[in-house]
Amino acid sequence: MPTCQNCHEQWNWKQSVKVMFTLDVRLTCPFCGQKQHLTTNSRKRSQILNVVVIPVALFLALMLDVPPVGSFAILIGGFLSAASIYPFLIELSSHAEPGWK
């Protein structure tokens, strides 16, 4: 789970999952209110997770010749898997790293 670099408080799972639905790399710490930034490594890992989980779920649905309802269920399962793993991939920094604005 991510830890604020300013106040050193660890974010809980719910706060971490909210980050997954934002496009901004600047996040506000729920404890101290200071801006935190996703590290470059954290952004890369989350992009790899998104690029791997969803296509693999779709590929499985195609290979197993699953009906549309089953394909949708597999896709939802892939999304839930990604959402449950994502909070453990987040790293925060108190300053913006080069390459990210």
Secondary structure, DSSP 8 states (H G I E B T S, - for coil): --B-TTT--B--HHHHHHHHT---SEEE-TTT--EEEE-HHHHHHHHHHHHHHHHHHHHHHHHTT--HHHHHHHHHHHHHHHHHHGGGT--EESS--TT--
